[in-house]
């Protein structure tokens, strides 16, 4: 979704056995303060419907963004290797696929064996070599445009309830009138611009390019929502971004777009702690389920670098602090053990369940005993550390 070379590597990686396992957990506590600030198509959702967060994830130990409030969506990759030039269009160097073959592939990507996208969530076509800003003007562009019309009609048959976008480089304007016609005819009814971080790119430069994409798309089809594609790493190095970059991204997409798509995110090591923590905070804001109440819990994993071992029992010291200006009543920690759908099994217990009355700024100490199953499914887990008067979000990272 960012460059053909990286896509090829990712496809190869995703084809490996889903039985492959990883070896550790990590704990990341959320910040206690907010960061800085033609075809028969369904009607495109509008900005008034609210900000939406979608996720594309698959394979062994995906991050599990639905537990934070994201909705699974679908991306269809260019397994057909479409190419268009002045002579016409080909697939894998030969004839184009049949309608039945193409529609079956779209449904496969929507299925549980791939992305498991919701029926009404976007279906994004990632056909970068025929993306109209990437095709030369003239007859080659006309041929690509006609192919897009056919493919979009077939996509609508396969996904009758879904908004259909094509992933693109929307700050570019080559063949813009052809792209606009696809939106005018409602063959395309949403935008999915590339909004990844590039190695060495400043946040100012990222914002400028994102703003250019939004301006182009709003001018082209004001009623069609914009769902930029983002990832917590910078490309091509795939280095994890710091938390403030993720906060900057959310600040911009919430203000200027209608939603966002988290593309094949990962949490592979302790370097991912910052983005997982920041993402959990941001999703708490989006969903209205952020940390709340006068008491805040902070945790320090025994490793000192936010990792604990999968399949082990670990004791994590927890400090409860009264962050309000009033004395809190005596209360109790609440159980957080159990099994979350699609997440896996874990168990918890507290060394001390009772929390005394605390004056403003005062603290109490306890220990969280965490027992995580070796069969834990996702690579992150969101826990709510609740007392009778508060709720603190803690994000666990599965490495």
Buried (B, 14 or more C-beta within 10 A) or exposed (E): BBBEEBBEEBEEEBEEEEEEBBEBBBBBBBBEEEBEEEBEBBEBBEBEEEBBBBBBBBBBBBBBBBBBBBBBBBBBBBBBEBBBBEEBBBBEEEEBBEBEEBBEBBBBBBEEEBBBBBEEBBBBBBBBEBBBBBBEEEEBBBBBBBBBBBBBBBBBBBBEEBBBBBBBBBBBEBBBEBBBBBBEBBBBBBBBBBBBBBEEBEBEEBBEBBEBBBEBBBEBBEEBBBBBBBBBBBBEEBEBBEBEBBBBBBBBBBEBBBBBBBBBBBBBBBBBBBBBBBBBBBBBBBEEBBBBBBBBBBBEBEBEEBBBBBBEEBBBBBEBBBBBEEEBEEBEBEEBEEEBEEBBBBBBBBEBEEBEEBEEEEEBEBBBBBBBEEEBBBBBBBBBBBBBBBBBBBBBBBB
